[in-house]
Structure formats: structure tokens, C-alpha cells
Amino acid sequence: MIEIKNNQDLVMNTYQSIYRDLLEKYIYRVIYSYIIVVVERQAIGMSVDQKHKDFIAHFYSLAFISLIFEWVKDGMKDDPKDIVEQTGVLVQGDFKKALNKYAK
């Protein structure tokens, strides 16, 4: 989110253009690449199908994109570090809990 804030003009112009979907796809790929690594680490020693790990990463990636786009829509007024910290509190332990539900 800090990178988005540092490129605020570019992001706002893209967000408000017909190319918004490209921005969303790019942000999704970046977020997903980080989240799937965390999910895979949390799944070490567990027997969980890859499709379930992918779904967990997909779900949280979409949730984070929604938060980011809401923040962008509101003019990026809030400090991105605060949003990241608040999100961290919400998801702490959630990956492991979801993986345990899917474990064989």
C-alpha cells in the first residue's frame, strides 16, 4: 500500500480510467504472490490439497483488494501502515484455522 501511496497520481488516474481492471489484476497478482507463500508456510506438516490452499490465498487477496480500492476511492487519506496493522490483527491465525478445517 505504501507503493500505491507513493504513486498516488498514477494509481488515481488508472483507478478512474477504463484500465481499472488492469490495475486490479496487477495488484491481485502481487498480493496473491505474498499470501500464498504465507499459506504454504502455515500448511507445512499438514495434508491440505493445493486447491484449498489456493482458495484461501484467493479469498484473502480479493478481500485485500477491496480494502485497497476502498482506500483509493476515499482519496488515500488514511495511513496505509494503519490499514495493514488493522488487517494483520483481523487475519492473525485465520490461515492456520482455515488450513486445519481443510486438512485430511
N, C-alpha and C positions, 0 to 999 in steps of 0.2 A: 504494500500500500504506500510505502514511502516513495518508491519509484514512481507510482502513479501521481502522487502529490508533487514530486519534483518535475513532472512533465504535465502539469495541470492543464495548460493551454491545449496541448496536443490531445490529451485524453478528453477534455470537454468538447472540443471540436469534433472528434471522432464519435464520441457518445451521442452527439446531437445530429450526426450525419446518417446517410444511408449505409455507411460502413460500420455501424454499431455492432452488427453480428460478427464482423472480423475481430473487433476489439474483444468481444465476449469469448470467441473461440481461442484467441491468444491467451487471455487471462485464465481461461479454463485449463489450457494445456500446462501453463506454468504452475497453477495451484495444484492440479492433479498430480503433477510430477513430484511435488513435495509431499502431498498427503499419502500417496501410495507407498512411498518409502517408509513413512511412519507406520502405516498399517502393516506392511510386510515385517517391520521390526517387532511390532506388537504381536504378530502371529507366530513368531519363532517358537518352536516346540509345540505348536497346535496343529491339528489336522483340519484345515479350513480350505474348502475349494477356492480356486483362484477367482471364480465368478463372484463369490461372496466378498472377497477382499476388494475386487474391482468395484462392486456395487457400493461398498462403504466409502471408498475413495470418491466415487462419482457423486454420491449423495452429499457429502461434505463439501466437495468442490462447488456444486451448484448452490449450496447454502452460502458459502463464502462469496461467490459471485453476486448473489442477491444483495448481501451486505455491502459489498464494494459499490455496486451500481446505485444502491440507495444513497450511499455516501457521496458519490459523484453527482447524482441528481440534486442533492441538497447543497451542492457547491463546495464540497470537501472542507467544510468548516471545522469539523471535529478533528482532533489529533489522531492520526492513524495508529499511533502506538497504543492509545487508549482502547481503540476498537479491537486491536489484536489481543491486548491483555484481557478484555472482557470476553472475547471469543474463546481464548485459551481456558478461562475459568469454566465456561459452559461445556467445552468438549473434553475436559480433563477426565480421563478414564472411560470415555464413551467408546473409543475404538476397541479397547480391550473387552468391554462389556458386550459390544456387538459381535466381536470375534468369538467370544465364549458361547453366544447364542447359536452361531453357525457351526461351531466345532463339532466334529463327528465323535 
